[in-house]
Structure formats: structure tokens, C-alpha cells
Amino acid sequence: MRMPNVLSAALLAVWSATAAQSAEPVRIRMSWVAPVTNWGSIVMEKKELAQHLGKSYTLEPVHFPGTPPMITAIANNELEVATLAYSTLAIAVENAGMDDLRVIADEFRDGVEGHYSQEYMVLANGPVKKVEDLKGKVVMSNAAGSAIDVAMRAMLRKHGLEDKRDYTVLESPFPTMRAMLSEKKVDMIPAVVPFAYDPELRKIARTLFVQRDAIGVTDMIVFTARKPFIDKNRAAMVDYFEDMLRITRWFIDPKNHREAMEIAGRLTKQPPERYDWLFTNRDAYHDPNMLPDLVALQKNVDMTRDLGFVRSSLDVNKHADLSMVEEAAKRLK
């Protein structure tokens, strides 16, 4: 008498499993700015380690000139994962009104003891010998409100200099900066890696200060996504982070250093030897579990407020959801 119900349940289970298998993979568009140093620029080079890629999700790296334009993109649903700087995280939540934005993982940190810190460079034979000498000068930024921009302004403020009153900021993409400095169109540039290790730049420039001098440890770039997307696609996001962790750990493993250099050289069409610093202590710090330093991040976003980029304070802990990357890490133990 109960056979029809049992049969119906069995058929329903088969149908549900088939439907799940035939569902379209979740589309994840992931942003990046600097080649090699941002995961989005390099992750697909080891896609054979991404066991869930093409099954539960697809991945599309998208290039941006800086993190501020990512705010518009993720607000308009043109990005699923935005790798935002501490400064643009605060701007996105407080100024753009994206209260549903969540910090979901870490990309890299600046100023960690024993690791690289972002350099700000001037001409070696130029007139700028100390920070105060930048008064009346032109300094370069990739974008107003970016992480390097905010750190630069913080350092100049420490030395009594304010934007517009004491110096001028000119915006330009990272690849153009060496030429702008050498042609004396600007007096200081932020030399982010990999551009900081350009031998031609090193011939003409010297480091005036590093970011650690300005603001200490910085949780420089964090992965972010909006809560409705997370809630709808949590299972796929855990798969995505499982693959990301597997790839991250491969790249930072010293035994893979030579191959990582070769990948970087191929991507940038440069000799691999130029990337001997990559994923070493001459590089920024990459957490093997992709977990952010929320204490440092809170200090960083508070500084963004103090410099006038956002109107009010932001509680980082209320805008963090690390459950997906933590669950992914448990799978790999």
C-alpha cells in the first residue's frame, strides 16, 4: 500500500540529484590591479589545482587600474568578488552605502615583520631628500582613496603636509610611473611590486620612505562579496576558496619558487630572474589560510576616516564573514 509513496520519494531524490548536477556553475568575476602580486592575475596559471572550477563555479579575472573603480563595479553587480583595499572597503560601506558588503578572506598584508613594505620613491639625484621637501611638489597616486594613496597622505600629514595646500596629487597607472618620475613630471611615486624591482627604476630612484613607516602593519587587500550573493551561493564559494587555498599554498611553498618565477616571467614577458623576490620575505605577507588581520584592518579603516575619505567609523567585525574560507581550510587538513 505504501509503495507509491516510496517510489515517489525515490524518483524525487533522483530528480533532485540530476537537477543539482545540471545546474549552471556560479559565475565569479574576481578583480585584480597589479600583475603577479594580485591573485586574480595569476590564479588561472594553476587552474589544474582548482578541483571545483567549471563544476560548481566559473572564474573570470577582471583587471582594474586601482581599487576605487571596483566599488562601482560590485555595486552594479559587475563583480562578485572585489579585492578591495582597506581604504576602499570603508568607502564602499560608508560612502557608497553597501552595508551588505562582507570581508570574506585576505589577499596580502604590508609591513609584517620580516616581509616587504611598499616603497615611495624619488629621484636619486633629485631635490627631495626628506619628506618635508615635498612641499610645493607633485606626487603620484594610482587612484585617490586607494591603499597606497591613503598611506602616502598619512605619511605626508605626519610631516605637516596637506593635499592641495602643500602638494599636488597626479593620478596615473602603475606602468607609467617610472617614466613620469624620470621625466621629472612628478617628484615622488609609489613603487608597488613588481614595478618596485624594475632595475631601470632602481638606477634612477631611491626610497624616501616605506609604508610601514607611515602606518605600521596594513591589511592591504581583502576579498569582499555582497551578502545576498554569499547567501545564495555559499556552497560554491566554499568550493572556490578550497581551490584558492590550494593554489595559494602552492605558490607560497618555497619548493615551487622556480616555477612561480617562470610563470610570472611568462605573464609579464620579463626574464623570470626578475621575480626572485616573489613569495619570499622580499614580498608582502600572504597568510596560508587567507585569514585577514581584523585588528590591523580596523586601524587601517579608522585612518581612512581620519583623513576624510569616509564620514563615519566602520566596525570591521560586523562586516566580516570568514566562515567560507575557514570551512574550506578544514577540508584541506
Rosetta silent file (secondary structure, phi, psi, omega in degrees, C-alpha in Angstrom):
SEQUENCE: MRMPNVLSAALLAVWSATAAQSAEPVRIRMSWVAPVTNWGSIVMEKKELAQHLGKSYTLEPVHFPGTPPMITAIANNELEVATLAYSTLAIAVENAGMDDLRVIADEFRDGVEGHYSQEYMVLANGPVKKVEDLKGKVVMSNAAGSAIDVAMRAMLRKHGLEDKRDYTVLESPFPTMRAMLSEKKVDMIPAVVPFAYDPELRKIARTLFVQRDAIGVTDMIVFTARKPFIDKNRAAMVDYFEDMLRITRWFIDPKNHREAMEIAGRLTKQPPERYDWLFTNRDAYHDPNMLPDLVALQKNVDMTRDLGFVRSSLDVNKHADLSMVEEAAKRLK
SCORE:     score description
SCORE:     0.000 S_00000001
   1 L     0.000  -27.834 -175.959    0.000    0.000    0.000 S_00000001
   2 L   -96.411   -0.603 -176.577    2.897    2.376    0.672 S_00000001
   3 H   -56.829  -42.736  179.804    4.871    1.526   -2.470 S_00000001
   4 H   -58.508  -39.300  179.468    3.659    4.564   -4.482 S_00000001
   5 H   -66.618  -40.729  178.519    4.909    6.929   -1.766 S_00000001
   6 H   -64.274  -43.329  179.288    8.270    5.162   -1.607 S_00000001
   7 H   -63.377  -41.770  178.834    8.539    5.225   -5.381 S_00000001
   8 H   -61.821  -42.394  179.373    7.655    8.920   -5.475 S_00000001
   9 H   -63.949  -41.085  179.847   10.287    9.717   -2.880 S_00000001
  10 H   -64.627  -43.955  178.897   12.907    7.759   -4.805 S_00000001
  11 H   -63.062  -39.312  178.571   12.031    9.497   -8.055 S_00000001
  12 H   -63.027  -40.797  179.241   12.145   12.877   -6.305 S_00000001
  13 H   -64.146  -42.616  178.442   15.615   12.114   -4.933 S_00000001
  14 H   -63.593  -42.987 -179.737   16.872   11.112   -8.380 S_00000001
  15 H   -63.738  -41.583 -179.238   15.350   14.230   -9.931 S_00000001
  16 H   -63.842  -42.606  179.722   16.888   16.486   -7.258 S_00000001
  17 H   -64.902  -41.555  179.451   20.344   14.974   -7.727 S_00000001
  18 H   -65.004  -42.015 -179.997   20.081   15.309  -11.512 S_00000001
  19 H   -63.069  -40.784  179.675   18.911   18.905  -11.240 S_00000001
  20 H   -64.115  -40.874 -178.464   21.798   19.771   -8.916 S_00000001
  21 H   -68.709  -31.320 -176.781   24.304   18.204  -11.279 S_00000001
  22 H   -89.341   -5.506  179.830   22.852   20.030  -14.288 S_00000001
  23 L   -61.802  143.957  179.232   22.693   23.428  -12.556 S_00000001
  24 L   -66.180  138.178  175.300   24.850   26.081  -14.138 S_00000001
  25 L   -59.997  147.713  179.075   28.109   26.796  -12.275 S_00000001
  26 E   -70.755  130.059  179.050   28.087   30.041  -10.300 S_00000001
  27 E   -81.161  122.210  177.775   29.805   32.852  -12.177 S_00000001
  28 E  -120.278  109.914  172.808   32.534   34.515  -10.092 S_00000001
  29 E   -95.961  124.633 -171.225   34.176   37.621  -11.520 S_00000001
  30 E  -121.541  131.121 -174.113   37.242   38.469   -9.422 S_00000001
  31 E   -88.231  158.144  171.384   39.156   41.755   -9.603 S_00000001
  32 E  -155.341  159.923 -178.877   42.875   42.476   -9.698 S_00000001
  33 L  -121.067  -62.626 -174.734   45.167   45.511  -10.178 S_00000001
  34 L   -95.887  132.657  179.395   48.884   44.676  -10.195 S_00000001
  35 L   -62.496  140.605  176.116   50.224   41.751  -12.244 S_00000001
  36 L    75.749  -44.698 -175.752   51.560   38.789  -10.272 S_00000001
  37 L   -77.708  -21.313  175.062   51.055   40.442   -6.877 S_00000001
  38 L  -101.952  132.993 -174.649   47.251   40.142   -7.007 S_00000001
  39 H   -57.061  -34.450 -178.423   45.884   36.595   -7.040 S_00000001
  40 H   -60.045  -25.029 -178.087   43.401   37.397   -9.784 S_00000001
  41 H   -82.384  -15.388 -168.908   46.240   37.970  -12.238 S_00000001
  42 H  -129.703  -15.922 -171.573   47.947   34.638  -11.621 S_00000001
  43 H   -61.289  -35.517 -177.146   45.481   32.133  -10.180 S_00000001
  44 H   -71.108  -11.422  176.721   44.416   30.704  -13.554 S_00000001
  45 H   -70.983  -16.065  176.807   48.014   29.689  -14.234 S_00000001
  46 H  -124.041   39.404 -175.839   47.494   26.812  -11.787 S_00000001
  47 H   -66.285  -15.562  175.498   43.901   26.031  -12.636 S_00000001
  48 H   -65.292  -17.458  177.027   44.747   22.309  -12.659 S_00000001
  49 H   -86.898  -10.151 -177.434   44.738   22.630   -8.855 S_00000001
  50 L   -88.444   89.933 -172.266   41.213   24.071   -8.904 S_00000001
  51 L   -68.846  -23.056 -177.513   39.195   20.877   -8.483 S_00000001
  52 L  -101.731   -6.011 -178.566   35.809   22.613   -8.468 S_00000001
  53 E   -62.631  130.405 -178.639   36.461   25.070  -11.323 S_00000001
  54 L    83.964   -7.775  178.912   33.956   24.573  -14.126 S_00000001
  55 L  -105.572  -70.529  179.393   31.797   22.367  -11.897 S_00000001
  56 L   -93.056  -17.435  179.221   30.304   24.421   -9.071 S_00000001
  57 E  -153.171  159.228  168.909   31.719   27.768  -10.236 S_00000001
  58 E  -118.069  154.931 -176.250   33.487   29.538  -13.088 S_00000001
  59 E  -126.514  129.475  178.936   36.158   32.196  -12.574 S_00000001
  60 E  -127.501   99.471  174.559   36.719   35.352  -14.622 S_00000001
  61 E   -66.075  136.615 -178.242   39.608   37.597  -13.503 S_00000001
  62 E  -127.424  127.046 -177.394   38.877   41.275  -14.298 S_00000001
  63 E   -87.121  139.844  175.495   41.585   43.962  -14.391 S_00000001
  64 L  -131.863  151.492  178.107   41.136   47.411  -12.804 S_00000001
  65 L   -71.965  -20.049  179.625   43.567   50.377  -12.621 S_00000001
  66 L  -168.820  176.100 -178.136   43.000   50.623   -8.857 S_00000001
  67 L   -76.805  -29.526 -179.612   40.609   49.515   -6.155 S_00000001
  68 H   -55.718  -41.771  178.559   38.250   52.579   -6.166 S_00000001
  69 H   -63.974  -19.064  178.166   36.643   51.679   -9.548 S_00000001
  70 H   -65.864  -26.593 -179.194   35.812   48.246   -8.117 S_00000001
  71 H   -60.955  -47.246  178.666   33.261   49.915   -5.821 S_00000001
  72 H   -63.162  -40.632 -177.469   31.115   50.932   -8.777 S_00000001
  73 H   -64.184  -46.653 -178.441   31.550   47.516  -10.372 S_00000001
  74 H   -73.719  -29.074  175.762   30.431   45.494   -7.359 S_00000001
  75 H   -65.993  -32.574 -178.921   27.606   47.972   -6.643 S_00000001
  76 L   -94.727   13.014 -179.665   26.329   47.380  -10.202 S_00000001
  77 L    59.676   35.607  175.313   26.716   43.591   -9.915 S_00000001
  78 L  -100.642   -1.705  174.434   29.579   43.584  -12.409 S_00000001
  79 L  -139.671  142.452  172.232   31.844   41.830   -9.881 S_00000001
  80 L   -98.694  -37.440  178.383   31.121   39.009   -7.477 S_00000001
  81 E  -124.129  113.005  178.583   34.447   39.138   -5.591 S_00000001
  82 E  -104.995  123.883  177.947   36.133   42.532   -5.242 S_00000001
  83 E   -89.522   88.461 -172.825   39.661   42.567   -3.864 S_00000001
  84 E   -92.308  149.376  170.699   39.391   45.882   -2.074 S_00000001
  85 E   -76.125  162.243  177.805   41.984   47.862   -0.190 S_00000001
  86 H   -55.197  -34.959 -177.215   41.312   48.750    3.445 S_00000001
  87 H   -72.603  -44.429 -178.531   40.526   52.281    2.277 S_00000001
  88 H   -75.410  -22.451  171.529   38.077   51.350   -0.457 S_00000001
  89 H   -59.960  -49.516  179.957   36.353   48.874    1.855 S_00000001
  90 H   -63.250  -41.160 -179.906   35.466   51.789    4.128 S_00000001
  91 H   -64.400  -41.637 -178.623   34.455   53.980    1.190 S_00000001
  92 H   -63.080  -42.395 -177.086   32.235   51.226   -0.261 S_00000001
  93 H   -77.416  -50.654 -171.681   30.382   50.654    3.008 S_00000001
  94 H   -81.861  -40.523 -176.259   30.188   54.172    4.431 S_00000001
  95 H   -93.551  -41.007 -178.894   30.038   56.370    1.335 S_00000001
  96 L   -86.720   -6.136  173.830   28.542   54.081   -1.308 S_00000001
  97 L    75.531   20.618  179.318   26.038   52.626    1.154 S_00000001
  98 L   -88.795   73.076 -178.775   26.890   48.952    0.624 S_00000001
  99 L   -67.462  -15.844  179.729   26.125   47.859    4.163 S_00000001
 100 L   -89.605    6.752  179.107   25.795   44.294    2.874 S_00000001
 101 E   -76.496  137.464 -177.162   29.471   44.114    1.834 S_00000001
 102 E  -128.067  137.978  170.360   31.450   41.460    3.685 S_00000001
 103 E   -77.714  121.947 -173.587   35.164   40.776    4.149 S_00000001
 104 E  -117.550  -12.315  178.417   35.478   37.103    3.250 S_00000001
 105 E  -172.280  176.589 -178.568   39.255   36.464    3.026 S_00000001
 106 E  -114.847  145.134  172.609   42.697   38.061    2.895 S_00000001
 107 E  -102.250  -61.689  175.563   44.987   38.646   -0.076 S_00000001
 108 E  -157.087  162.858  179.197   48.137   40.183    1.423 S_00000001
 109 E  -122.090  148.304  176.457   49.476   42.415    4.189 S_00000001
 110 E  -106.058  147.410  171.519   52.088   45.136    4.144 S_00000001
 111 L    82.589    6.002  176.240   54.568   45.881    6.883 S_00000001
 112 L   -67.528  135.255 -176.944   54.605   42.477    8.547 S_00000001
 113 L   -52.905  130.732  178.932   57.937   41.987   10.304 S_00000001
 114 L    85.803    3.948  179.652   60.421   40.244    8.050 S_00000001
 115 L  -128.056  172.163 -175.994   58.477   40.988    4.852 S_00000001
 116 L   -65.462  149.793  170.997   58.340   43.692    2.214 S_00000001
 117 L  -130.013  136.182 -178.123   56.769   47.104    2.771 S_00000001
 118 L   -48.663  132.114 -178.012   55.531   49.339   -0.033 S_00000001
 119 E  -100.645  147.084  172.439   58.110   51.907   -1.167 S_00000001
 120 E  -119.220  119.948 -166.306   57.662   55.556   -2.064 S_00000001
 121 E  -118.545  148.457  177.046   60.474   56.657   -4.340 S_00000001
 122 E  -128.651  168.332  177.866   62.079   59.897   -5.525 S_00000001
 123 E   -63.387  134.582 -177.473   64.884   60.634   -7.961 S_00000001
 124 L   -60.809  -36.287 -179.228   68.221   59.590   -6.504 S_00000001
 125 L  -106.258   20.067 -177.392   69.872   62.829   -7.628 S_00000001
 126 L   -88.021 -177.806 -175.522   66.779   64.977   -7.193 S_00000001
 127 L   -80.377  -13.138 -175.813   65.989   67.787   -4.736 S_00000001
 128 L   -87.953  110.369 -179.690   63.829   65.707   -2.388 S_00000001
 129 L  -107.895  -25.594  178.770   65.967   64.437    0.488 S_00000001
 130 L  -143.635  166.672 -174.292   63.313   64.217    3.208 S_00000001
 131 H   -57.630  -39.087 -178.752   59.519   64.160    3.351 S_00000001
 132 H   -60.374  -24.097 -179.919   59.299   67.884    4.135 S_00000001
 133 H   -69.944   -7.983  178.380   60.991   68.605    0.796 S_00000001
 134 H   -79.234   -4.563  177.569   57.792   67.518   -0.962 S_00000001
 135 L   -61.191  127.966 -178.829   56.179   70.838   -0.088 S_00000001
 136 L    81.895    4.687 -175.527   55.206   72.524   -3.339 S_00000001
 137 L  -103.313  176.451  178.742   55.895   69.326   -5.288 S_00000001
 138 E  -111.475  125.130  178.428   53.809   66.869   -7.337 S_00000001
 139 E  -114.422  155.185 -174.849   53.312   63.343   -6.020 S_00000001
 140 E  -108.708  147.256  175.762   51.782   60.423   -7.887 S_00000001
 141 E  -140.469  153.399  174.444   48.961   58.049   -6.984 S_00000001
 142 L   -79.523  -30.306  178.339   47.207   55.317   -8.925 S_00000001
 143 L  -169.588  136.505  177.688   43.802   56.475   -7.632 S_00000001
 144 L   -60.656  130.548  179.516   42.512   58.767   -4.898 S_00000001
 145 L    90.263   -3.344  175.768   41.398   56.710   -1.932 S_00000001
 146 L   -71.872  168.351 -177.407   43.447   53.647   -2.853 S_00000001
 147 H   -60.765  -45.965 -179.070   45.511   51.955   -0.161 S_00000001
 148 H   -69.262  -30.279  178.794   48.811   53.396   -1.312 S_00000001
 149 H   -67.277  -47.420 -178.950   47.215   56.811   -1.755 S_00000001
 150 H   -64.350  -42.615  179.240   45.833   56.895    1.798 S_00000001
 151 H   -62.906  -40.013  178.220   49.126   55.666    3.287 S_00000001
 152 H   -61.678  -46.988 -179.688   51.027   58.341    1.354 S_00000001
 153 H   -63.422  -36.550  178.856   48.722   61.088    2.590 S_00000001
 154 H   -63.413  -41.858  179.837   49.048   59.784    6.157 S_00000001
 155 H   -66.427  -43.409 -179.623   52.837   59.985    5.960 S_00000001
 156 H   -66.339  -34.395  176.784   52.804   63.485    4.490 S_00000001
 157 H   -65.375  -37.728  177.377   50.364   64.629    7.159 S_00000001
 158 H   -56.863  -28.555 -178.294   52.763   63.330    9.832 S_00000001
 159 L  -103.803   20.727  171.771   55.276   65.798    8.390 S_00000001
 160 L    80.890   15.277 -177.562   52.844   68.717    8.289 S_00000001
 161 L  -108.964  134.921  179.508   51.885   68.494    4.602 S_00000001
 162 L  -123.678  144.013  178.255   48.300   68.540    3.308 S_00000001
 163 E   -56.267  142.523  179.324   46.912   67.849   -0.155 S_00000001
 164 L    73.558  -43.042  178.680   46.230   70.938   -2.316 S_00000001
 165 L   -74.550  -42.725 -172.861   47.647   73.258    0.318 S_00000001
 166 L  -116.208  -19.352 -179.574   51.190   71.886    0.268 S_00000001
 167 E  -154.180  166.323 -179.981   51.409   69.443   -2.642 S_00000001
 168 E  -116.294  140.160  178.120   49.585   68.261   -5.757 S_00000001
 169 E  -106.928  129.067  177.088   48.470   64.704   -6.472 S_00000001
 170 E  -115.767  132.272 -178.878   48.575   63.371  -10.016 S_00000001
 171 E   -99.962  140.011  179.024   46.892   60.055  -10.865 S_00000001
 172 L  -163.820  153.538  177.830   48.299   57.564  -13.367 S_00000001
 173 L   -65.342  153.799 -178.143   48.505   53.753  -13.841 S_00000001
 174 H   -54.169  -42.631 -175.776   51.434   51.924  -12.251 S_00000001
 175 H   -63.598  -19.520 -178.122   53.212   51.039  -15.532 S_00000001
 176 H   -89.013   -9.377 -166.017   53.615   54.738  -16.435 S_00000001
 177 H   -69.032  -39.088  179.804   55.126   55.848  -13.139 S_00000001
 178 H   -59.362  -45.039 -179.985   58.826   55.220  -13.775 S_00000001
 179 H   -63.233  -40.449  179.798   58.696   57.339  -16.925 S_00000001
 180 H   -62.387  -38.162  178.834   56.802   60.106  -15.131 S_00000001
 181 H   -72.013  -45.956 -177.489   59.475   60.206  -12.436 S_00000001
 182 H   -64.949  -31.551  178.650   62.433   60.039  -14.810 S_00000001
 183 L   -86.434    4.684  176.635   60.964   62.835  -16.948 S_00000001
 184 L    60.726   30.319  174.919   60.506   64.925  -13.777 S_00000001
 185 L   -82.073  -21.318  173.676   56.770   65.270  -14.321 S_00000001
 186 L  -136.412  162.599 -177.130   56.286   64.139  -10.728 S_00000001
 187 L  -105.244  -15.616  177.222   58.557   64.231   -7.680 S_00000001
 188 E  -151.901  142.391  176.719   57.517   61.005   -5.929 S_00000001
 189 E  -129.666  152.369  168.826   55.886   57.742   -6.971 S_00000001
 190 E   -85.547  118.282 -175.805   54.563   54.683   -5.109 S_00000001
 191 E  -100.254   80.337 -178.484   56.674   51.834   -6.465 S_00000001
 192 L   -73.387  152.099  173.613   54.499   48.798   -5.857 S_00000001
 193 L   -71.634  142.667    8.204   55.796   45.324   -6.627 S_00000001
 194 L   -83.651   -7.898 -174.764   56.537   44.093   -9.252 S_00000001
 195 H   -64.731  -27.931 -178.776   57.342   47.607  -10.531 S_00000001
 196 H   -62.117  -27.291 -178.009   59.419   48.410   -7.434 S_00000001
 197 H   -96.777   12.729  175.173   62.016   45.836   -8.509 S_00000001
 198 L   -63.190  118.909 -177.602   62.366   47.211  -12.039 S_00000001
 199 H   -61.261  -29.167  178.268   66.158   47.527  -12.495 S_00000001
 200 H   -70.020  -34.785  175.731   65.705   50.655  -14.630 S_00000001
 201 H   -68.238  -42.200 -178.834   63.772   52.303  -11.803 S_00000001
 202 H   -62.909  -25.630  178.668   66.432   51.304   -9.283 S_00000001
 203 H   -69.856  -31.823 -171.965   69.067   53.034  -11.420 S_00000001
 204 H  -108.532  -13.659 -169.955   67.387   56.430  -11.173 S_00000001
 205 E  -126.294  162.992  173.748   65.445   56.357   -7.902 S_00000001
 206 E  -137.033  161.549 -177.906   65.814   55.807   -4.183 S_00000001
 207 E   -84.286  122.965  177.090   63.330   55.041   -1.418 S_00000001
 208 E   -83.531  -42.719  174.610   62.189   58.081    0.575 S_00000001
 209 E  -160.705  165.928  175.874   60.041   56.033    2.996 S_00000001
 210 E  -115.924  162.403 -174.659   58.110   52.772    3.185 S_00000001
 211 H   -61.870  -34.485  177.967   54.505   52.242    4.111 S_00000001
 212 H   -58.245  -34.994  177.597   55.394   50.616    7.433 S_00000001
 213 H   -62.724  -31.941 -174.983   56.970   53.962    8.437 S_00000001
 214 H   -83.680  -46.462 -169.362   53.652   55.662    7.786 S_00000001
 215 H  -138.844   10.378  178.235   51.022   53.351    9.239 S_00000001
 216 L    74.001 -147.119  179.487   52.605   50.152   10.589 S_00000001
 217 L   -71.859  133.340 -179.014   51.091   46.797    9.618 S_00000001
 218 E  -123.601  125.830  167.642   48.455   47.140    6.937 S_00000001
 219 E   -81.123   91.779 -163.786   45.895   44.579    5.907 S_00000001
 220 E   -67.668  -53.503 -175.736   46.372   45.841    2.408 S_00000001
 221 E  -131.726  131.370  177.916   43.912   43.910    0.253 S_00000001
 222 E  -124.895  149.837  172.791   40.926   41.814    1.326 S_00000001
 223 E   -78.326  135.294  177.444   38.450   39.696   -0.619 S_00000001
 224 E  -133.633  154.192  174.068   34.914   41.056   -0.380 S_00000001
 225 E  -152.666  161.291 -179.306   31.481   39.993   -1.609 S_00000001
 226 E   -89.084  145.428 -173.372   27.916   41.131   -1.003 S_00000001
 227 H   -57.369  -43.542  179.156   25.752   39.237    1.463 S_00000001
 228 H   -58.704  -37.995  177.389   22.895   38.361   -0.965 S_00000001
 229 H   -66.990  -41.749  178.786   25.414   36.732   -3.308 S_00000001
 230 H   -61.829  -48.438 -176.907   27.024   34.863   -0.402 S_00000001
 231 H   -60.471  -37.580 -177.551   23.689   33.650    0.947 S_00000001
 232 H   -76.742  -29.682 -169.311   22.605   32.372   -2.470 S_00000001
 233 H  -128.192   31.084 -174.225   25.925   30.747   -3.403 S_00000001
 234 H   -58.478  -43.309 -178.014   27.628   29.774   -0.149 S_00000001
 235 H   -61.703  -42.942  178.708   28.366   26.183   -1.204 S_00000001
 236 H   -66.492  -34.632  179.619   30.021   27.323   -4.437 S_00000001
 237 H   -68.913  -34.904  175.157   32.007   29.946   -2.533 S_00000001
 238 H   -64.961  -41.830  175.869   33.386   27.306   -0.172 S_00000001
 239 H   -59.945  -44.484  179.032   34.459   25.307   -3.238 S_00000001
 240 H   -57.959  -45.811 -179.192   36.039   28.462   -4.693 S_00000001
 241 H   -72.180  -30.487  173.593   38.029   29.072   -1.513 S_00000001
 242 H   -59.532  -44.669  178.667   39.104   25.459   -1.296 S_00000001
 243 H   -67.924  -40.871  179.847   40.643   25.882   -4.753 S_00000001
 244 H   -62.729  -41.357  179.057   42.058   29.313   -3.908 S_00000001
 245 H   -64.980  -41.282  179.818   43.721   27.958   -0.775 S_00000001
 246 H   -62.069  -42.298 -179.970   45.200   25.053   -2.685 S_00000001
 247 H   -71.513  -42.847  178.028   46.639   27.426   -5.305 S_00000001
 248 H   -57.022  -47.665 -177.996   47.810   29.995   -2.734 S_00000001
 249 H   -66.369  -31.961  176.595   49.678   27.360   -0.775 S_00000001
 250 H   -64.305  -47.937 -176.454   51.287   26.043   -3.955 S_00000001
 251 H   -65.632  -37.493 -176.438   52.632   29.492   -4.880 S_00000001
 252 H   -86.753   -3.162  177.051   53.985   30.339   -1.422 S_00000001
 253 L   -73.761  120.208 -177.633   55.663   26.943   -0.995 S_00000001
 254 H   -54.139  -29.116 -177.626   59.442   27.526   -1.381 S_00000001
 255 H   -69.648  -16.556  178.723   59.844   24.286   -3.331 S_00000001
 256 H  -101.649   10.852 -172.688   57.709   25.784   -6.139 S_00000001
 257 H   -60.645  -44.422 -178.264   59.602   29.086   -6.233 S_00000001
 258 H   -61.153  -45.917  179.792   61.416   28.464   -9.517 S_00000001
 259 H   -66.028  -36.670  177.539   58.220   27.519  -11.353 S_00000001
 260 H   -62.299  -40.707  176.588   56.412   30.515   -9.827 S_00000001
 261 H   -60.759  -42.565 -179.037   59.161   32.773  -11.182 S_00000001
 262 H   -65.948  -38.361  176.462   58.776   31.226  -14.632 S_00000001
 263 H   -62.742  -46.153 -179.812   55.011   31.766  -14.545 S_00000001
 264 H   -61.791  -43.544  178.968   55.492   35.409  -13.549 S_00000001
 265 H   -62.178  -41.131  179.918   58.050   35.961  -16.292 S_00000001
 266 H   -65.748  -40.889 -178.535   55.763   34.429  -18.896 S_00000001
 267 H   -66.147  -39.013 -175.124   52.790   36.546  -17.803 S_00000001
 268 H   -99.807   -0.707 -178.956   54.700   39.820  -17.832 S_00000001
 269 L    57.741   42.212  178.111   57.063   38.980  -20.713 S_00000001
 270 L  -123.915  158.993  175.253   60.055   39.624  -18.450 S_00000001
 271 L   -59.330  132.631 -179.164   63.060   37.448  -17.561 S_00000001
 272 H   -55.060  -28.985 -178.435   61.996   35.063  -14.765 S_00000001
 273 H   -61.099  -23.665  178.482   65.083   36.110  -12.765 S_00000001
 274 H   -68.740  -11.008 -178.082   63.436   39.467  -12.157 S_00000001
 275 H  -110.019   30.538  177.380   60.946   37.655   -9.928 S_00000001
 276 L   -66.829  -16.167  179.563   63.416   36.155   -7.483 S_00000001
 277 L   -84.065  -17.504 -168.783   61.632   38.173   -4.773 S_00000001
 278 L   -62.600  128.171  178.613   58.203   36.676   -5.463 S_00000001
 279 L    57.618   34.506  172.352   56.575   34.913   -2.487 S_00000001
 280 L  -120.028 -170.755  177.577   59.709   35.351   -0.363 S_00000001
 281 L   -73.375   -5.062  172.750   60.413   37.731    2.531 S_00000001
 282 L   -88.246    4.733  178.719   61.090   40.386   -0.127 S_00000001
 283 L  -114.468  169.980  174.279   57.403   40.176   -0.968 S_00000001
 284 L   -65.077  165.739 -178.307   54.303   41.124    1.013 S_00000001
 285 E   -84.532  130.221  176.158   52.971   38.653    3.570 S_00000001
 286 L  -116.173  117.763 -179.990   50.461   36.051    2.342 S_00000001
 287 L   -73.453  128.117 -177.124   48.579   34.152    5.021 S_00000001
 288 L   -65.813  -17.694  176.635   48.441   30.422    4.113 S_00000001
 289 L  -102.705    3.117  179.472   44.857   30.246    5.416 S_00000001
 290 L    56.929   34.117  178.917   43.856   33.511    3.688 S_00000001
 291 L   -97.754  129.862 -179.144   42.644   34.908    7.013 S_00000001
 292 L   -75.945  159.650  172.099   42.766   38.690    7.467 S_00000001
 293 L   -92.809   93.872 -173.672   44.202   40.548   10.445 S_00000001
 294 H   -68.548  -26.595  177.051   40.981   42.226   11.537 S_00000001
 295 H   -66.647  -47.430  177.381   42.709   44.233   14.286 S_00000001
 296 H   -64.329  -41.146 -178.922   45.075   45.818   11.759 S_00000001
 297 H   -61.119  -38.567  178.386   42.231   46.258    9.285 S_00000001
 298 H   -62.814  -43.696  177.689   40.212   48.177   11.878 S_00000001
 299 H   -62.201  -39.017 -178.705   43.116   50.567   12.467 S_00000001
 300 H   -65.529  -44.168 -179.487   43.516   50.998    8.730 S_00000001
 301 H   -72.413  -30.070  174.714   39.873   51.907    8.086 S_00000001
 302 H   -63.155  -38.194  177.988   39.893   54.257   11.093 S_00000001
 303 H   -65.590  -37.037  177.234   42.817   56.077    9.465 S_00000001
 304 H   -60.398  -39.291  175.478   40.808   56.354    6.241 S_00000001
 305 H   -66.276  -44.989 -177.631   38.103   58.118    8.243 S_00000001
 306 H   -61.006  -29.641  179.136   40.620   60.390    9.961 S_00000001
 307 L   -84.777   -0.733  173.873   41.913   61.508    6.552 S_00000001
 308 L    89.984   11.093 -179.301   38.398   62.484    5.496 S_00000001
 309 L   -81.128  -24.014  175.737   37.675   59.799    2.916 S_00000001
 310 L  -129.936  159.320 -172.177   34.658   58.457    4.832 S_00000001
 311 L   -84.012  -31.789 -174.155   32.116   60.175    7.004 S_00000001
 312 L  -142.408  175.073 -177.344   31.896   57.828    9.955 S_00000001
 313 L   -78.252  156.640 -179.461   33.557   54.866   11.622 S_00000001
 314 L  -126.453  127.511  176.200   33.148   51.289   10.396 S_00000001
 315 L   -86.924  103.972 -175.159   33.081   48.224   12.653 S_00000001
 316 H   -59.509  -39.445 -176.651   35.106   45.730   10.621 S_00000001
 317 H   -62.239  -31.090  178.786   33.945   42.727   12.649 S_00000001
 318 H   -74.787  -14.612 -179.118   30.327   43.409   11.722 S_00000001
 319 H  -115.066   30.035  178.896   31.303   43.329    8.068 S_00000001
 320 E  -122.943  135.102  173.593   33.321   40.118    8.129 S_00000001
 321 L  -136.453   92.943 -176.892   32.192   36.613    7.198 S_00000001
 322 L   -95.835    8.554 -174.816   35.168   34.273    7.312 S_00000001
 323 H   -63.451  -33.751 -176.867   33.094   31.115    7.599 S_00000001
 324 H   -71.049  -47.110 -179.771   33.578   30.104    3.953 S_00000001
 325 H   -69.913  -31.539  176.717   37.367   30.305    3.873 S_00000001
 326 H   -68.170  -41.870  177.314   37.524   28.656    7.312 S_00000001
 327 H   -64.606  -40.237  178.596   35.334   25.778    6.134 S_00000001
 328 H   -62.893  -39.541  179.903   37.466   25.427    3.001 S_00000001
 329 H   -64.509  -35.453  178.932   40.631   25.256    5.123 S_00000001
 330 H   -63.742  -32.991  179.750   39.149   22.412    7.195 S_00000001
 331 H   -65.900  -27.838 -173.548   38.678   20.389    4.023 S_00000001
 332 L   -93.272    1.224 -179.884   42.389   20.594    3.265 S_00000001
 333 L   -76.002    0.000    0.000   43.638   19.389    6.649 S_00000001
